[in-house]
């Protein structure tokens, strides 16, 4: 049955319906509301459906650690939520981590600030996890979201998030990311979908996509630092096929070395499709997309001019 709201003003009702108004049977899911116990928080708790379980944990990692399969973690938007040292480790399948009180876009959403010394902000090791309407601000050399560090998760969905690397963090989102021992030897993250995200100022890659059968990156914005890369796709003919990168905008001030999409190896023709992407400020077509073989690319634009196959 749909979520039932009570004692709720119109603006708050709109927030809940927009950010987390999923079909949530009372006997299946729990909601976690993170944030301080202020009037907004109390009103929200009063409005939740009878029979659901709640916690007032102020640390997102605590709410995630306590969650079970199918739960929903709501992140309060009143203030930034700081996670200075603890990895936000997602292990519950079908978990939804949803920011509240947003415009429904990447701007102005609740913020997770990773200031500590740990190498990663969030890890996802469960199937069918959703992360949405959150800002990730990473101010140490870390990966903001690392998908698949101890298992090969299916159907991760990340959308409408902002990622700020602050000229320090290494990668915004890594899936199937083989980093020399942290991941399984046959790592795979099939059906990973990333869409409508804004990714700014990471020092290595915006997104690292290694083995990504039936995956896609759609309608994202990449602001690329000097000598760095927007999407890094090192898959070879041995990896799982059928990735699609569609409708993304890549922009840089580095007109010499920055790269939009880097196909580091040679995937099977037809196994990856890049179409409808726009590139601004790059040195040339080869810096927009490093391999432009027929069968890899549809129509993409470099400073308004169609990028030809090569």
JOBEL-V520540 format. One record per residue. RES is the residue in one small letter. PHI is phi in whole degrees, 0 to 359 (none if undefined). OMEGA is omega in degrees with one decimal (none if undefined). Layout:
BEGIN
RES_PHI_OMEGA ; RES_PHI_OMEGA
END
This chain:
BEGIN
x_none_-178.7 ; x_296_177.7 ; x_299_179.2 ; x_254_-176.6 ; x_246_178.1 ; x_217_178.6 ; x_50_-169.8 ; x_229_176.8 ; x_280_-171.0 ; x_298_-175.9 ; x_292_179.0 ; x_291_177.9 ; x_300_179.2 ; x_298_178.8 ; x_300_-176.9 ; x_294_-179.0 ; x_295_-177.5 ; x_283_-172.8 ; x_274_-173.1 ; x_217_-175.5 ; x_278_178.9 ; x_274_172.9 ; x_290_-172.1 ; x_235_176.4 ; x_303_-175.2 ; x_299_-175.6 ; x_267_-176.3 ; x_245_-168.4 ; x_237_170.6 ; x_246_173.6 ; x_250_172.2 ; x_245_176.2 ; x_255_178.4 ; x_255_-178.9 ; x_143_-178.6 ; x_287_-176.3 ; x_278_177.3 ; x_261_-175.0 ; x_296_178.4 ; x_298_-179.4 ; x_299_-178.3 ; x_297_179.5 ; x_297_179.9 ; x_295_179.4 ; x_299_178.9 ; x_300_-174.3 ; x_274_-174.7 ; x_287_-178.2 ; x_297_176.3 ; x_296_175.4 ; x_97_177.6 ; x_267_-175.8 ; x_254_-175.4 ; x_228_171.4 ; x_220_177.8 ; x_261_-178.0 ; x_303_179.2 ; x_275_177.4 ; x_264_179.9 ; x_299_-179.9 ; x_299_178.7 ; x_293_178.6 ; x_295_179.4 ; x_295_-179.2 ; x_296_-178.1 ; x_273_-173.4 ; x_282_178.0 ; x_236_-176.8 ; x_305_177.7 ; x_83_-179.8 ; x_287_175.6 ; x_233_173.6 ; x_258_175.0 ; x_266_-179.7 ; x_254_-178.7 ; x_295_-172.2 ; x_257_-174.0 ; x_296_-178.7 ; x_220_172.9 ; x_296_177.9 ; x_253_-174.9 ; x_262_176.3 ; x_234_-167.4 ; x_288_-173.2 ; x_227_-167.8 ; x_260_173.6 ; x_291_175.0 ; x_275_-170.0 ; x_263_-179.3 ; x_270_-179.6 ; x_232_-178.5 ; x_265_179.3 ; x_295_177.8 ; x_60_176.6 ; x_287_174.2 ; x_246_178.0 ; x_243_-166.1 ; x_236_173.9 ; x_276_-178.7 ; x_258_170.4 ; x_52_178.3 ; x_245_174.3 ; x_282_-173.0 ; x_89_177.3 ; x_241_-176.7 ; x_282_-173.0 ; x_271_172.9 ; x_78_-177.5 ; x_278_178.3 ; x_305_-171.0 ; x_246_170.8 ; x_249_-177.4 ; x_256_177.9 ; x_259_-176.7 ; x_251_-169.6 ; x_277_-173.3 ; x_265_-179.8 ; x_291_-171.7 ; x_281_-176.7 ; x_223_176.1 ; x_275_-178.5 ; x_226_171.9 ; x_244_179.4 ; x_236_178.2 ; x_228_179.8 ; x_197_-178.3 ; x_276_168.9 ; x_59_177.4 ; x_270_177.3 ; x_239_175.8 ; x_231_-173.2 ; x_208_171.1 ; x_60_-179.2 ; x_225_171.2 ; x_256_176.5 ; x_252_176.5 ; x_248_-174.3 ; x_247_-173.8 ; x_242_169.2 ; x_226_-175.9 ; x_285_-175.4 ; x_221_170.3 ; x_263_-175.9 ; x_292_174.4 ; x_229_179.5 ; x_247_-175.1 ; x_263_176.5 ; x_85_176.6 ; x_255_178.4 ; x_232_177.7 ; x_203_-177.7 ; x_256_-175.8 ; x_281_176.9 ; x_258_165.3 ; x_59_170.4 ; x_288_-179.9 ; x_231_177.5 ; x_241_-177.1 ; x_209_175.5 ; x_55_177.4 ; x_242_173.5 ; x_252_177.8 ; x_235_177.4 ; x_247_-178.9 ; x_275_176.5 ; x_52_178.1 ; x_58_-176.4 ; x_224_-177.3 ; x_294_-172.5 ; x_274_-173.7 ; x_220_177.3 ; x_285_-179.0 ; x_226_175.8 ; x_237_173.2 ; x_225_-169.7 ; x_64_-171.1 ; x_269_179.3 ; x_277_-175.3 ; x_244_172.7 ; x_85_173.1 ; x_127_-178.5 ; x_284_-175.4 ; x_246_177.5 ; x_297_-177.4 ; x_298_-179.3 ; x_250_-173.3 ; x_305_-179.4 ; x_206_178.3 ; x_228_-173.9 ; x_295_172.6 ; x_58_173.1 ; x_278_179.2 ; x_240_176.9 ; x_235_-176.8 ; x_212_176.0 ; x_54_176.5 ; x_251_175.8 ; x_247_-172.8 ; x_233_-171.1 ; x_232_159.8 ; x_62_168.8 ; x_267_-167.9 ; x_267_177.6 ; x_239_177.8 ; x_222_168.0 ; x_288_177.0 ; x_228_174.7 ; x_253_-177.2 ; x_242_-175.1 ; x_265_-179.9 ; x_239_-163.1 ; x_219_179.2 ; x_308_175.2 ; x_57_-178.3 ; x_247_-179.6 ; x_204_172.6 ; x_235_-170.0 ; x_233_166.8 ; x_56_178.2 ; x_256_176.3 ; x_249_178.3 ; x_241_171.1 ; x_259_-164.7 ; x_255_177.0 ; x_291_177.3 ; x_301_174.8 ; x_62_176.6 ; x_238_-169.9 ; x_229_177.5 ; x_286_177.0 ; x_241_177.4 ; x_252_-176.1 ; x_235_-175.9 ; x_269_-176.5 ; x_298_176.8 ; x_245_178.5 ; x_296_-178.2 ; x_277_-176.3 ; x_274_-178.7 ; x_292_-174.0 ; x_267_168.7 ; x_74_168.3 ; x_264_177.5 ; x_231_173.7 ; x_246_-169.7 ; x_227_169.3 ; x_70_-179.7 ; x_265_177.0 ; x_248_178.6 ; x_242_179.6 ; x_222_-178.5 ; x_207_170.2 ; x_264_-179.1 ; x_267_-177.0 ; x_272_-179.9 ; x_239_-167.5 ; x_241_-178.7 ; x_296_-179.5 ; x_234_177.2 ; x_281_177.7 ; x_237_-177.6 ; x_250_170.2 ; x_269_-170.2 ; x_290_178.3 ; x_243_-177.1 ; x_233_176.5 ; x_294_173.7 ; x_300_177.8 ; x_300_-176.5 ; x_94_-179.8 ; x_279_176.9 ; x_224_178.4 ; x_232_176.2 ; x_240_-173.3 ; x_212_174.9 ; x_72_178.2 ; x_267_179.1 ; x_241_-176.9 ; x_233_-179.3 ; x_226_174.8 ; x_95_-176.1 ; x_273_-173.5 ; x_293_-178.8 ; x_180_-177.3 ; x_302_-177.5 ; x_292_175.4 ; x_270_173.9 ; x_288_178.1 ; x_224_-170.4 ; x_289_175.3 ; x_236_-174.1 ; x_238_-179.7 ; x_298_172.6 ; x_303_-173.0 ; x_103_172.7 ; x_267_-169.9 ; x_241_165.7 ; x_262_-179.4 ; x_268_175.0 ; x_231_-173.3 ; x_233_172.2 ; x_249_-178.1 ; x_51_175.4 ; x_91_-179.8 ; x_255_-178.2 ; x_298_178.2 ; x_278_-176.9 ; x_274_171.8 ; x_292_-178.7 ; x_211_none
END
